[in-house]
Amino acid sequence: MLKNITFSVEEEVIAKAREAAKNQNTTLNELVREWIGQYAGRQERRQALEKMFDKLKDLDLSGPKLTREEMNERR
């Protein structure tokens, strides 16, 4: 369900934002809706990244060291 909200923004800023949205073939309303969605989900994304890095820190990377030639070798 969509809910209406009200913001106060300078007219000049709104005009520039509308023009930018028009250049992207969208509306200012859609851009604001997208930004709020991204802002709202940032904590969840951060937690997912932290979880991934926690898993990566336990990887054993002590295998044989490759030379630059070996790394670039095409098989």
C-alpha positions in Angstrom: 0.0 0.0 0.0 1.3 3.4 -0.9 1.2 6.2 1.7 1.5 9.9 0.9 4.1 12.0 2.7 4.9 15.7 2.5 8.4 17.3 2.3 9.4 20.9 2.2 12.1 21.6 -0.4 13.2 24.9 -2.1 11.4 25.4 -5.4 14.7 25.7 -7.3 15.9 22.3 -6.0 12.6 20.7 -7.0 12.8 22.2 -10.5 16.3 20.9 -11.0 15.3 17.5 -9.6 12.3 17.2 -11.9 14.5 18.1 -14.9 17.0 15.4 -13.9 14.2 12.9 -13.5 12.8 13.8 -16.9 16.3 13.3 -18.4 16.2 9.8 -16.9 12.7 9.1 -18.3 11.2 8.9 -14.9 9.4 11.1 -12.4 10.6 12.9 -9.3 8.1 10.8 -7.3 9.6 7.6 -8.5 13.2 8.7 -7.8 12.2 9.7 -4.2 10.4 6.4 -3.7 13.4 4.5 -5.0 15.8 6.5 -2.8 13.7 5.9 0.4 13.6 2.2 -0.4 17.3 2.1 -0.7 17.8 4.1 2.4 15.4 1.9 4.4 17.3 -1.3 3.3 20.8 -0.1 4.0 21.1 -1.7 7.5 20.0 -5.1 6.1 22.6 -4.8 3.3 25.3 -3.9 5.8 24.5 -6.8 8.0 24.6 -9.2 5.0 28.0 -7.8 4.0 29.3 -8.2 7.6 28.1 -11.8 7.6 29.8 -12.5 4.3 33.1 -11.0 5.5 32.9 -13.0 8.7 32.7 -16.2 6.6 35.5 -15.0 4.3 37.9 -14.3 7.2 37.9 -18.0 8.1 39.1 -19.1 4.7 42.5 -20.8 4.6 44.5 -19.0 2.0 47.9 -20.6 2.9 48.1 -22.6 -0.4 51.0 -22.4 -2.8 51.9 -18.9 -4.0 51.6 -18.4 -7.7 54.0 -16.3 -9.8 52.6 -13.6 -12.1 53.1 -15.9 -15.1 51.3 -18.8 -13.5 48.3 -16.5 -12.6 48.1 -15.2 -16.1 48.7 -18.6 -17.8 45.8 -19.5 -20.2 44.8 -23.1 -20.3 
